């Protein structure tokens, strides 16, 4: 028992996703699909092993 509220919430969220019309930035989508990106869109390269190297040196 007690699943009524959870199911109602899931139904509400599913309806919102199904029927909502989000604002779409068509220019950004076009840039992304064409392979062009502005410098702001590109994340900085991150050394994912940097923290592990410091840990090993200690």
mmCIF file as Biopython writes it, N, C-alpha, C and O atoms, coordinates in Angstrom:
data_model
#
loop_
_atom_site.group_PDB
_atom_site.id
_atom_site.type_symbol
_atom_site.label_atom_id
_atom_site.label_alt_id
_atom_site.label_comp_id
_atom_site.label_asym_id
_atom_site.label_entity_id
_atom_site.label_seq_id
_atom_site.pdbx_PDB_ins_code
_atom_site.Cartn_x
_atom_site.Cartn_y
_atom_site.Cartn_z
_atom_site.occupancy
_atom_site.B_iso_or_equiv
_atom_site.auth_seq_id
_atom_site.auth_asym_id
_atom_site.pdbx_PDB_model_num
ATOM 1   N N  . UNK A ? 1  ? 0.835  -1.193 0.000   1.0 0.0 1  A 1 
ATOM 2   C CA . UNK A ? 1  ? 0.000  0.000  0.000   1.0 0.0 1  A 1 
ATOM 3   C C  . UNK A ? 1  ? 0.879  1.257  0.000   1.0 0.0 1  A 1 
ATOM 4   O O  . UNK A ? 1  ? 2.090  1.201  0.216   1.0 0.0 1  A 1 
ATOM 5   N N  . UNK A ? 2  ? 0.226  2.374  -0.248  1.0 0.0 2  A 1 
ATOM 6   C CA . UNK A ? 2  ? 0.955  3.628  -0.230  1.0 0.0 2  A 1 
ATOM 7   C C  . UNK A ? 2  ? 1.591  3.996  -1.560  1.0 0.0 2  A 1 
ATOM 8   O O  . UNK A ? 2  ? 2.375  4.943  -1.624  1.0 0.0 2  A 1 
ATOM 9   N N  . UNK A ? 3  ? 1.274  3.273  -2.614  1.0 0.0 3  A 1 
ATOM 10  C CA . UNK A ? 3  ? 1.873  3.560  -3.911  1.0 0.0 3  A 1 
ATOM 11  C C  . UNK A ? 3  ? 1.070  4.612  -4.685  1.0 0.0 3  A 1 
ATOM 12  O O  . UNK A ? 3  ? 1.526  5.077  -5.729  1.0 0.0 3  A 1 
ATOM 13  N N  . UNK A ? 4  ? -0.079 4.983  -4.211  1.0 0.0 4  A 1 
ATOM 14  C CA . UNK A ? 4  ? -0.949 5.910  -4.934  1.0 0.0 4  A 1 
ATOM 15  C C  . UNK A ? 4  ? -0.316 7.245  -5.246  1.0 0.0 4  A 1 
ATOM 16  O O  . UNK A ? 4  ? -0.401 7.723  -6.377  1.0 0.0 4  A 1 
ATOM 17  N N  . UNK A ? 5  ? 0.326  7.861  -4.249  1.0 0.0 5  A 1 
ATOM 18  C CA . UNK A ? 5  ? 0.943  9.171  -4.477  1.0 0.0 5  A 1 
ATOM 19  C C  . UNK A ? 5  ? 2.122  9.079  -5.435  1.0 0.0 5  A 1 
ATOM 20  O O  . UNK A ? 5  ? 2.295  9.934  -6.303  1.0 0.0 5  A 1 
ATOM 21  N N  . UNK A ? 6  ? 2.925  8.044  -5.275  1.0 0.0 6  A 1 
ATOM 22  C CA . UNK A ? 6  ? 4.084  7.881  -6.157  1.0 0.0 6  A 1 
ATOM 23  C C  . UNK A ? 6  ? 3.639  7.667  -7.599  1.0 0.0 6  A 1 
ATOM 24  O O  . UNK A ? 6  ? 4.223  8.231  -8.524  1.0 0.0 6  A 1 
ATOM 25  N N  . UNK A ? 7  ? 2.618  6.864  -7.785  1.0 0.0 7  A 1 
ATOM 26  C CA . UNK A ? 7  ? 2.117  6.610  -9.139  1.0 0.0 7  A 1 
ATOM 27  C C  . UNK A ? 7  ? 1.515  7.884  -9.735  1.0 0.0 7  A 1 
ATOM 28  O O  . UNK A ? 7  ? 1.708  8.170  -10.917 1.0 0.0 7  A 1 
ATOM 29  N N  . UNK A ? 8  ? 0.796  8.637  -8.926  1.0 0.0 8  A 1 
ATOM 30  C CA . UNK A ? 8  ? 0.218  9.890  -9.409  1.0 0.0 8  A 1 
ATOM 31  C C  . UNK A ? 8  ? 1.316  10.871 -9.824  1.0 0.0 8  A 1 
ATOM 32  O O  . UNK A ? 8  ? 1.185  11.568 -10.830 1.0 0.0 8  A 1 
ATOM 33  N N  . UNK A ? 9  ? 2.393  10.923 -9.047  1.0 0.0 9  A 1 
ATOM 34  C CA . UNK A ? 9  ? 3.512  11.808 -9.366  1.0 0.0 9  A 1 
ATOM 35  C C  . UNK A ? 9  ? 4.168  11.372 -10.678 1.0 0.0 9  A 1 
ATOM 36  O O  . UNK A ? 9  ? 4.486  12.208 -11.524 1.0 0.0 9  A 1 
ATOM 37  N N  . UNK A ? 10 ? 4.370  10.065 -10.844 1.0 0.0 10 A 1 
ATOM 38  C CA . UNK A ? 10 ? 4.969  9.564  -12.076 1.0 0.0 10 A 1 
ATOM 39  C C  . UNK A ? 10 ? 4.085  9.874  -13.279 1.0 0.0 10 A 1 
ATOM 40  O O  . UNK A ? 10 ? 4.584  10.239 -14.344 1.0 0.0 10 A 1 
ATOM 41  N N  . UNK A ? 11 ? 2.782  9.730  -13.111 1.0 0.0 11 A 1 
ATOM 42  C CA . UNK A ? 11 ? 1.846  10.021 -14.197 1.0 0.0 11 A 1 
ATOM 43  C C  . UNK A ? 11 ? 1.902  11.499 -14.562 1.0 0.0 11 A 1 
ATOM 44  O O  . UNK A ? 11 ? 1.894  11.858 -15.739 1.0 0.0 11 A 1 
ATOM 45  N N  . UNK A ? 12 ? 1.960  12.356 -13.537 1.0 0.0 12 A 1 
ATOM 46  C CA . UNK A ? 12 ? 2.025  13.795 -13.769 1.0 0.0 12 A 1 
ATOM 47  C C  . UNK A ? 12 ? 3.296  14.164 -14.530 1.0 0.0 12 A 1 
ATOM 48  O O  . UNK A ? 12 ? 3.247  14.930 -15.492 1.0 0.0 12 A 1 
ATOM 49  N N  . UNK A ? 13 ? 4.425  13.623 -14.103 1.0 0.0 13 A 1 
ATOM 50  C CA . UNK A ? 13 ? 5.695  13.920 -14.758 1.0 0.0 13 A 1 
ATOM 51  C C  . UNK A ? 13 ? 5.693  13.398 -16.192 1.0 0.0 13 A 1 
ATOM 52  O O  . UNK A ? 13 ? 6.172  14.078 -17.100 1.0 0.0 13 A 1 
ATOM 53  N N  . UNK A ? 14 ? 5.157  12.196 -16.399 1.0 0.0 14 A 1 
ATOM 54  C CA . UNK A ? 14 ? 5.102  11.622 -17.748 1.0 0.0 14 A 1 
ATOM 55  C C  . UNK A ? 14 ? 4.248  12.491 -18.669 1.0 0.0 14 A 1 
ATOM 56  O O  . UNK A ? 14 ? 4.609  12.705 -19.826 1.0 0.0 14 A 1 
ATOM 57  N N  . UNK A ? 15 ? 3.132  12.987 -18.169 1.0 0.0 15 A 1 
ATOM 58  C CA . UNK A ? 15 ? 2.276  13.864 -18.991 1.0 0.0 15 A 1 
ATOM 59  C C  . UNK A ? 15 ? 3.000  15.167 -19.332 1.0 0.0 15 A 1 
ATOM 60  O O  . UNK A ? 15 ? 2.918  15.655 -20.459 1.0 0.0 15 A 1 
ATOM 61  N N  . UNK A ? 16 ? 3.713  15.725 -18.342 1.0 0.0 16 A 1 
ATOM 62  C CA . UNK A ? 16 ? 4.443  16.962 -18.603 1.0 0.0 16 A 1 
ATOM 63  C C  . UNK A ? 16 ? 5.495  16.752 -19.682 1.0 0.0 16 A 1 
ATOM 64  O O  . UNK A ? 16 ? 5.656  17.592 -20.567 1.0 0.0 16 A 1 
ATOM 65  N N  . UNK A ? 17 ? 6.211  15.635 -19.613 1.0 0.0 17 A 1 
ATOM 66  C CA . UNK A ? 17 ? 7.236  15.361 -20.621 1.0 0.0 17 A 1 
ATOM 67  C C  . UNK A ? 17 ? 6.623  15.122 -21.992 1.0 0.0 17 A 1 
ATOM 68  O O  . UNK A ? 17 ? 7.170  15.545 -23.010 1.0 0.0 17 A 1 
ATOM 69  N N  . UNK A ? 18 ? 5.488  14.444 -22.009 1.0 0.0 18 A 1 
ATOM 70  C CA . UNK A ? 18 ? 4.856  14.101 -23.282 1.0 0.0 18 A 1 
ATOM 71  C C  . UNK A ? 18 ? 4.278  15.318 -23.992 1.0 0.0 18 A 1 
ATOM 72  O O  . UNK A ? 18 ? 4.403  15.452 -25.210 1.0 0.0 18 A 1 
ATOM 73  N N  . UNK A ? 19 ? 3.651  16.197 -23.234 1.0 0.0 19 A 1 
ATOM 74  C CA . UNK A ? 19 ? 2.909  17.292 -23.851 1.0 0.0 19 A 1 
ATOM 75  C C  . UNK A ? 19 ? 3.596  18.653 -23.780 1.0 0.0 19 A 1 
ATOM 76  O O  . UNK A ? 19 ? 3.085  19.622 -24.341 1.0 0.0 19 A 1 
ATOM 77  N N  . UNK A ? 20 ? 4.736  18.749 -23.108 1.0 0.0 20 A 1 
ATOM 78  C CA . UNK A ? 20 ? 5.391  20.046 -23.012 1.0 0.0 20 A 1 
ATOM 79  C C  . UNK A ? 20 ? 6.131  20.360 -24.312 1.0 0.0 20 A 1 
ATOM 80  O O  . UNK A ? 20 ? 6.536  19.456 -25.043 1.0 0.0 20 A 1 
ATOM 81  N N  . UNK A ? 21 ? 6.296  21.621 -24.580 1.0 0.0 21 A 1 
ATOM 82  C CA . UNK A ? 21 ? 7.054  22.058 -25.742 1.0 0.0 21 A 1 
ATOM 83  C C  . UNK A ? 21 ? 8.201  22.941 -25.240 1.0 0.0 21 A 1 
ATOM 84  O O  . UNK A ? 21 ? 8.036  24.152 -25.094 1.0 0.0 21 A 1 
ATOM 85  N N  . UNK A ? 22 ? 9.350  22.340 -24.981 1.0 0.0 22 A 1 
ATOM 86  C CA . UNK A ? 22 ? 10.470 23.125 -24.456 1.0 0.0 22 A 1 
ATOM 87  C C  . UNK A ? 22 ? 11.000 24.089 -25.512 1.0 0.0 22 A 1 
ATOM 88  O O  . UNK A ? 22 ? 10.890 23.842 -26.713 1.0 0.0 22 A 1 
ATOM 89  N N  . UNK A ? 23 ? 11.573 25.187 -25.040 1.0 0.0 23 A 1 
ATOM 90  C CA . UNK A ? 23 ? 12.183 26.145 -25.958 1.0 0.0 23 A 1 
ATOM 91  C C  . UNK A ? 23 ? 13.450 25.516 -26.519 1.0 0.0 23 A 1 
ATOM 92  O O  . UNK A ? 23 ? 14.327 25.083 -25.771 1.0 0.0 23 A 1 
ATOM 93  N N  . UNK A ? 24 ? 13.536 25.470 -27.837 1.0 0.0 24 A 1 
ATOM 94  C CA . UNK A ? 24 ? 14.679 24.857 -28.488 1.0 0.0 24 A 1 
ATOM 95  C C  . UNK A ? 24 ? 15.508 25.930 -29.161 1.0 0.0 24 A 1 
ATOM 96  O O  . UNK A ? 24 ? 14.990 26.731 -29.939 1.0 0.0 24 A 1 
ATOM 97  N N  . UNK A ? 25 ? 16.793 25.945 -28.861 1.0 0.0 25 A 1 
ATOM 98  C CA . UNK A ? 25 ? 17.721 26.877 -29.505 1.0 0.0 25 A 1 
ATOM 99  C C  . UNK A ? 25 ? 18.157 26.242 -30.818 1.0 0.0 25 A 1 
ATOM 100 O O  . UNK A ? 25 ? 19.109 25.462 -30.857 1.0 0.0 25 A 1 
ATOM 101 N N  . UNK A ? 26 ? 17.455 26.582 -31.886 1.0 0.0 26 A 1 
ATOM 102 C CA . UNK A ? 26 ? 17.700 25.945 -33.173 1.0 0.0 26 A 1 
ATOM 103 C C  . UNK A ? 26 ? 19.076 26.287 -33.743 1.0 0.0 26 A 1 
ATOM 104 O O  . UNK A ? 26 ? 19.686 25.461 -34.420 1.0 0.0 26 A 1 
ATOM 105 N N  . UNK A ? 27 ? 19.566 27.494 -33.475 1.0 0.0 27 A 1 
ATOM 106 C CA . UNK A ? 27 ? 20.886 27.872 -33.973 1.0 0.0 27 A 1 
ATOM 107 C C  . UNK A ? 27 ? 21.973 27.033 -33.299 1.0 0.0 27 A 1 
ATOM 108 O O  . UNK A ? 27 ? 22.909 26.577 -33.956 1.0 0.0 27 A 1 
ATOM 109 N N  . UNK A ? 28 ? 21.844 26.834 -32.001 1.0 0.0 28 A 1 
ATOM 110 C CA . UNK A ? 28 ? 22.826 26.012 -31.287 1.0 0.0 28 A 1 
ATOM 111 C C  . UNK A ? 28 ? 22.757 24.563 -31.763 1.0 0.0 28 A 1 
ATOM 112 O O  . UNK A ? 28 ? 23.789 23.908 -31.914 1.0 0.0 28 A 1 
ATOM 113 N N  . UNK A ? 29 ? 21.554 24.065 -31.998 1.0 0.0 29 A 1 
ATOM 114 C CA . UNK A ? 29 ? 21.390 22.708 -32.508 1.0 0.0 29 A 1 
ATOM 115 C C  . UNK A ? 29 ? 22.049 22.562 -33.873 1.0 0.0 29 A 1 
ATOM 116 O O  . UNK A ? 29 ? 22.709 21.560 -34.147 1.0 0.0 29 A 1 
ATOM 117 N N  . UNK A ? 30 ? 21.867 23.563 -34.724 1.0 0.0 30 A 1 
ATOM 118 C CA . UNK A ? 30 ? 22.482 23.518 -36.047 1.0 0.0 30 A 1 
ATOM 119 C C  . UNK A ? 30 ? 23.997 23.508 -35.944 1.0 0.0 30 A 1 
ATOM 120 O O  . UNK A ? 30 ? 24.660 22.754 -36.657 1.0 0.0 30 A 1 
ATOM 121 N N  . UNK A ? 31 ? 24.567 24.350 -35.048 1.0 0.0 31 A 1 
ATOM 122 C CA . UNK A ? 31 ? 26.023 24.363 -34.857 1.0 0.0 31 A 1 
ATOM 123 C C  . UNK A ? 31 ? 26.514 23.009 -34.361 1.0 0.0 31 A 1 
ATOM 124 O O  . UNK A ? 31 ? 27.544 22.509 -34.814 1.0 0.0 31 A 1 
ATOM 125 N N  . UNK A ? 32 ? 25.770 22.421 -33.428 1.0 0.0 32 A 1 
ATOM 126 C CA . UNK A ? 32 ? 26.174 21.136 -32.867 1.0 0.0 32 A 1 
ATOM 127 C C  . UNK A ? 32 ? 26.149 20.039 -33.925 1.0 0.0 32 A 1 
ATOM 128 O O  . UNK A ? 32 ? 27.062 19.216 -33.991 1.0 0.0 32 A 1 
ATOM 129 N N  . UNK A ? 33 ? 25.111 20.026 -34.748 1.0 0.0 33 A 1 
ATOM 130 C CA . UNK A ? 33 ? 24.993 18.999 -35.770 1.0 0.0 33 A 1 
ATOM 131 C C  . UNK A ? 33 ? 26.006 19.175 -36.893 1.0 0.0 33 A 1 
ATOM 132 O O  . UNK A ? 33 ? 26.429 18.199 -37.513 1.0 0.0 33 A 1 
ATOM 133 N N  . UNK A ? 34 ? 26.394 20.420 -37.152 1.0 0.0 34 A 1 
ATOM 134 C CA . UNK A ? 34 ? 27.361 20.657 -38.223 1.0 0.0 34 A 1 
ATOM 135 C C  . UNK A ? 34 ? 28.798 20.474 -37.744 1.0 0.0 34 A 1 
ATOM 136 O O  . UNK A ? 34 ? 29.727 20.501 -38.551 1.0 0.0 34 A 1 
ATOM 137 N N  . UNK A ? 35 ? 28.987 20.290 -36.455 1.0 0.0 35 A 1 
ATOM 138 C CA . UNK A ? 35 ? 30.320 20.073 -35.918 1.0 0.0 35 A 1 
ATOM 139 C C  . UNK A ? 35 ? 31.025 21.350 -35.529 1.0 0.0 35 A 1 
ATOM 140 O O  . UNK A ? 35 ? 32.181 21.310 -35.107 1.0 0.0 35 A 1 
ATOM 141 N N  . UNK A ? 36 ? 30.367 22.473 -35.660 1.0 0.0 36 A 1 
ATOM 142 C CA . UNK A ? 36 ? 30.953 23.747 -35.268 1.0 0.0 36 A 1 
ATOM 143 C C  . UNK A ? 36 ? 30.503 24.058 -33.852 1.0 0.0 36 A 1 
ATOM 144 O O  . UNK A ? 36 ? 29.335 23.877 -33.508 1.0 0.0 36 A 1 
ATOM 145 N N  . UNK A ? 37 ? 31.426 24.523 -33.043 1.0 0.0 37 A 1 
ATOM 146 C CA . UNK A ? 37 ? 31.042 24.957 -31.707 1.0 0.0 37 A 1 
ATOM 147 C C  . UNK A ? 37 ? 31.824 26.209 -31.368 1.0 0.0 37 A 1 
ATOM 148 O O  . UNK A ? 37 ? 32.954 26.398 -31.816 1.0 0.0 37 A 1 
ATOM 149 N N  . UNK A ? 38 ? 31.215 27.040 -30.586 1.0 0.0 38 A 1 
ATOM 150 C CA . UNK A ? 38 ? 31.892 28.259 -30.178 1.0 0.0 38 A 1 
ATOM 151 C C  . UNK A ? 38 ? 32.834 27.925 -29.019 1.0 0.0 38 A 1 
ATOM 152 O O  . UNK A ? 38 ? 32.635 26.913 -28.346 1.0 0.0 38 A 1 
ATOM 153 N N  . UNK A ? 39 ? 33.839 28.740 -28.775 1.0 0.0 39 A 1 
ATOM 154 C CA . UNK A ? 39 ? 34.776 28.462 -27.682 1.0 0.0 39 A 1 
ATOM 155 C C  . UNK A ? 39 ? 34.084 28.374 -26.322 1.0 0.0 39 A 1 
ATOM 156 O O  . UNK A ? 39 ? 34.576 27.694 -25.422 1.0 0.0 39 A 1 
ATOM 157 N N  . UNK A ? 40 ? 32.959 29.048 -26.166 1.0 0.0 40 A 1 
ATOM 158 C CA . UNK A ? 40 ? 32.240 29.014 -24.900 1.0 0.0 40 A 1 
ATOM 159 C C  . UNK A ? 40 ? 31.618 27.631 -24.678 1.0 0.0 40 A 1 
ATOM 160 O O  . UNK A ? 40 ? 31.531 27.170 -23.539 1.0 0.0 40 A 1 
ATOM 161 N N  . UNK A ? 41 ? 31.191 26.972 -25.745 1.0 0.0 41 A 1 
ATOM 162 C CA . UNK A ? 41 ? 30.543 25.671 -25.630 1.0 0.0 41 A 1 
ATOM 163 C C  . UNK A ? 41 ? 31.530 24.557 -25.291 1.0 0.0 41 A 1 
ATOM 164 O O  . UNK A ? 41 ? 31.141 23.538 -24.721 1.0 0.0 41 A 1 
ATOM 165 N N  . UNK A ? 42 ? 32.789 24.740 -25.634 1.0 0.0 42 A 1 
ATOM 166 C CA . UNK A ? 42 ? 33.778 23.693 -25.403 1.0 0.0 42 A 1 
ATOM 167 C C  . UNK A ? 42 ? 34.270 23.714 -23.967 1.0 0.0 42 A 1 
ATOM 168 O O  . UNK A ? 42 ? 34.714 24.759 -23.491 1.0 0.0 42 A 1 
ATOM 169 N N  . UNK A ? 43 ? 34.205 22.608 -23.274 1.0 0.0 43 A 1 
ATOM 170 C CA . UNK A ? 43 ? 34.735 22.584 -21.907 1.0 0.0 43 A 1 
ATOM 171 C C  . UNK A ? 43 ? 36.262 22.565 -21.926 1.0 0.0 43 A 1 
ATOM 172 O O  . UNK A ? 43 ? 36.875 22.116 -22.895 1.0 0.0 43 A 1 
ATOM 173 N N  . UNK A ? 44 ? 36.857 23.047 -20.863 1.0 0.0 44 A 1 
ATOM 174 C CA . UNK A ? 44 ? 38.303 23.003 -20.750 1.0 0.0 44 A 1 
ATOM 175 C C  . UNK A ? 44 ? 38.753 21.562 -20.567 1.0 0.0 44 A 1 
ATOM 176 O O  . UNK A ? 44 ? 38.092 20.796 -19.866 1.0 0.0 44 A 1 
ATOM 177 N N  . UNK A ? 45 ? 39.864 21.180 -21.182 1.0 0.0 45 A 1 
ATOM 178 C CA . UNK A ? 45 ? 40.342 19.816 -20.975 1.0 0.0 45 A 1 
ATOM 179 C C  . UNK A ? 45 ? 40.751 19.627 -19.518 1.0 0.0 45 A 1 
ATOM 180 O O  . UNK A ? 45 ? 41.398 20.491 -18.925 1.0 0.0 45 A 1 
ATOM 181 N N  . UNK A ? 46 ? 40.373 18.512 -18.965 1.0 0.0 46 A 1 
ATOM 182 C CA . UNK A ? 46 ? 40.648 18.241 -17.564 1.0 0.0 46 A 1 
ATOM 183 C C  . UNK A ? 46 ? 41.465 16.965 -17.481 1.0 0.0 46 A 1 
ATOM 184 O O  . UNK A ? 46 ? 41.147 15.970 -18.131 1.0 0.0 46 A 1 
ATOM 185 N N  . UNK A ? 47 ? 42.510 16.998 -16.685 1.0 0.0 47 A 1 
ATOM 186 C CA . UNK A ? 47 ? 43.316 15.803 -16.471 1.0 0.0 47 A 1 
ATOM 187 C C  . UNK A ? 47 ? 42.635 14.993 -15.380 1.0 0.0 47 A 1 
ATOM 188 O O  . UNK A ? 47 ? 42.751 15.309 -14.196 1.0 0.0 47 A 1 
ATOM 189 N N  . UNK A ? 48 ? 41.925 13.946 -15.785 1.0 0.0 48 A 1 
ATOM 190 C CA . UNK A ? 48 ? 41.148 13.184 -14.815 1.0 0.0 48 A 1 
ATOM 191 C C  . UNK A ? 48 ? 42.023 12.354 -13.890 1.0 0.0 48 A 1 
ATOM 192 O O  . UNK A ? 48 ? 41.539 11.829 -12.887 1.0 0.0 48 A 1 
ATOM 193 N N  . UNK A ? 49 ? 43.306 12.230 -14.214 1.0 0.0 49 A 1 
ATOM 194 C CA . UNK A ? 49 ? 44.193 11.429 -13.368 1.0 0.0 49 A 1 
ATOM 195 C C  . UNK A ? 49 ? 45.031 12.300 -12.438 1.0 0.0 49 A 1 
ATOM 196 O O  . UNK A ? 49 ? 45.829 11.772 -11.664 1.0 0.0 49 A 1 
ATOM 197 N N  . UNK A ? 50 ? 44.872 13.605 -12.495 1.0 0.0 50 A 1 
ATOM 198 C CA . UNK A ? 50 ? 45.714 14.500 -11.698 1.0 0.0 50 A 1 
ATOM 199 C C  . UNK A ? 50 ? 45.574 14.226 -10.208 1.0 0.0 50 A 1 
ATOM 200 O O  . UNK A ? 50 ? 46.581 14.174 -9.501  1.0 0.0 50 A 1 
ATOM 201 N N  . UNK A ? 51 ? 44.368 14.053 -9.716  1.0 0.0 51 A 1 
ATOM 202 C CA . UNK A ? 51 ? 44.153 13.800 -8.293  1.0 0.0 51 A 1 
ATOM 203 C C  . UNK A ? 51 ? 44.793 12.481 -7.875  1.0 0.0 51 A 1 
ATOM 204 O O  . UNK A ? 51 ? 45.366 12.381 -6.790  1.0 0.0 51 A 1 
ATOM 205 N N  . UNK A ? 52 ? 44.698 11.480 -8.728  1.0 0.0 52 A 1 
ATOM 206 C CA . UNK A ? 52 ? 45.256 10.170 -8.396  1.0 0.0 52 A 1 
ATOM 207 C C  . UNK A ? 52 ? 46.781 10.237 -8.337  1.0 0.0 52 A 1 
ATOM 208 O O  . UNK A ? 52 ? 47.390 9.589  -7.486  1.0 0.0 52 A 1 
ATOM 209 N N  . UNK A ? 53 ? 47.411 11.015 -9.232  1.0 0.0 53 A 1 
ATOM 210 C CA . UNK A ? 53 ? 48.865 11.149 -9.215  1.0 0.0 53 A 1 
ATOM 211 C C  . UNK A ? 53 ? 49.342 11.798 -7.919  1.0 0.0 53 A 1 
ATOM 212 O O  . UNK A ? 53 ? 50.329 11.361 -7.328  1.0 0.0 53 A 1 
ATOM 213 N N  . UNK A ? 54 ? 48.640 12.839 -7.482  1.0 0.0 54 A 1 
ATOM 214 C CA . UNK A ? 54 ? 49.002 13.481 -6.216  1.0 0.0 54 A 1 
ATOM 215 C C  . UNK A ? 54 ? 48.857 12.520 -5.057  1.0 0.0 54 A 1 
ATOM 216 O O  . UNK A ? 54 ? 49.673 12.534 -4.136  1.0 0.0 54 A 1 
ATOM 217 N N  . UNK A ? 55 ? 47.839 11.692 -5.086  1.0 0.0 55 A 1 
ATOM 218 C CA . UNK A ? 55 ? 47.603 10.732 -4.019  1.0 0.0 55 A 1 
ATOM 219 C C  . UNK A ? 55 ? 48.733 9.704  -3.967  1.0 0.0 55 A 1 
ATOM 220 O O  . UNK A ? 55 ? 49.176 9.315  -2.886  1.0 0.0 55 A 1 
ATOM 221 N N  . UNK A ? 56 ? 49.196 9.267  -5.139  1.0 0.0 56 A 1 
ATOM 222 C CA . UNK A ? 56 ? 50.275 8.258  -5.184  1.0 0.0 56 A 1 
ATOM 223 C C  . UNK A ? 56 ? 51.602 8.834  -4.686  1.0 0.0 56 A 1 
ATOM 224 O O  . UNK A ? 56 ? 52.391 8.117  -4.071  1.0 0.0 56 A 1 
ATOM 225 N N  . UNK A ? 57 ? 51.858 10.127 -4.944  1.0 0.0 57 A 1 
ATOM 226 C CA . UNK A ? 57 ? 53.117 10.746 -4.526  1.0 0.0 57 A 1 
ATOM 227 C C  . UNK A ? 57 ? 53.199 10.910 -3.023  1.0 0.0 57 A 1 
ATOM 228 O O  . UNK A ? 57 ? 54.291 10.893 -2.456  1.0 0.0 57 A 1 
ATOM 229 N N  . UNK A ? 58 ? 52.069 11.069 -2.377  1.0 0.0 58 A 1 
ATOM 230 C CA . UNK A ? 58 ? 52.055 11.343 -0.929  1.0 0.0 58 A 1 
ATOM 231 C C  . UNK A ? 58 ? 52.474 10.153 -0.102  1.0 0.0 58 A 1 
ATOM 232 O O  . UNK A ? 58 ? 52.509 10.236 1.126   1.0 0.0 58 A 1 
#
